[in-house]
Amino acid sequence: MERRREVFGGRSAAIFALAGSAIGLGNIWRFPYMVGQTGGAAFIIIYLVCCLLLSLPIFLAEVIIGHRTHAGTFGALEQLAPGTKWKWLGLLTVISPLIILSYYSVVGGWSIGYLWQSVTVGFHSSELGAVSSAFGGFISSATGPLICHTLFLAGCAVIVSAGVKSGIERFNKISMPLLFVLIVAIMVYSLTLPGASAGVEYLVKPDFSKITPSAVADAMGQSFFSLSLGVGTILTYASYIKKNENILVTGLGTVGFDLLFALIAGFAIMPAVFAAGIEPGAGPGLIFETLPYIFAKMGANVPWLSSVVAVLFFVTIVFAAFTSAISMFEVGVAYLVEQRRMSRRKAVLLIFGGTWLLGALCSLSFGPLADVQLFGLSIFSFCDMLTSNFLMTFGGLLFVLFVGWKMDPAAVRDEFTCGGTERFNCAVFGAFRFLLRYIAPIAIVIIFITNFLA
Ligand code: PFF
């Protein structure tokens, strides 16, 4: 049975892993459609503010807890606040990422389905209505999406069962740079499409009348989702970072990469949306409806180029989804291995089984189970709403409160400043603590309540 804890190989491995968790469907699939639904450039501005004032402190709070204790989320809180109610936060953050993983795997599966189509038959219909109904038809069928969901989750299980260093670290080190190159290439292509400039304008010219309480809450939710916050994944990965790492650099590096990636994805998708004359507020189907249409249009002129771009694009999405999904998977595995004394292999199988089942229900909720409603939502939407609107916000809030008010300030300082050796970190520690204790929790509560009452 495995007992010795593994660690990531160094700073770049840690940043790649954390950025791997952060960069995913949230950046490529969710960010563009949220921008489209919530008003373009104005949303992006609020999003940037949320990332810096709210997400960065939560991110660092999770890193501090994980790095300090070198334990998974449940064990970490038990270690720092033994015998207190904080252990429930530990438990919540074991469960939340597994709920997210279940429906995330369904969207990861759709990406595998579209990758398969781009490799085999390609996309030929440049009739927008037909492209949309093909997407609707695919996700509402029972078997195709279920097979894809199973493949996606099985892929995660294989990577996670290989362990932290040879599985997760190696996969991230190869896929993250590849991902970056691919999305930049797609952005460059998209920007050259006729009519793309309207999309660029949409992303850079803010309309401040669009800033409503719900837009602010959406921006906050999106920034938490995108940075994998409030659900213990960052905490768990941080527990594998070597002792003497500068966590501020790691945190800023990860948040910076994630932001950059979301913006590049926005500039890759939106110009294409406008070039195609598609409604930017089309919702979760945006990339699955827009891009096949674009690929088909492109294919009418240069068929080989269209096939190459389509395959590259869906490879990008599948890779990005994998690097995030394995981080959620790992949270559950770390809990079972460390707290329940299970072997890694058994833990992987158990997590696979549980998330497969919930994911299957989410997948079927687009078709055979469409009538099953929870609080007026389909199973898929309910899981998404429960996690991104409530559990992540609640978890993020509790993490900043824990590090800001409960954890020993000397230990927090020690972690933040690398034992007092980093001069810059020492200089900004006061500001960080203020953000952690006051700004972030108060702002999160205000945004949450205002949106709730609106
Ligand atoms: N940050 C991931 C993305 O942007 O796709 C999603 C995610 C990963 C959410 C891990 C939550 C999590 F624990």
Boltz pocket constraint, residues with backbone or C-beta under 6 A from the ligand:
constraints:
  - pocket:
      binder: B
      contacts: [[A, 21], [A, 22], [A, 23], [A, 24], [A, 25], [A, 26], [A, 27], [A, 97], [A, 100], [A, 224], [A, 225], [A, 226], [A, 227], [A, 228], [A, 229], [A, 231], [A, 232], [A, 233], [A, 320], [A, 324], [A, 325], [A, 327], [A, 328]]
      max_distance: 6.0
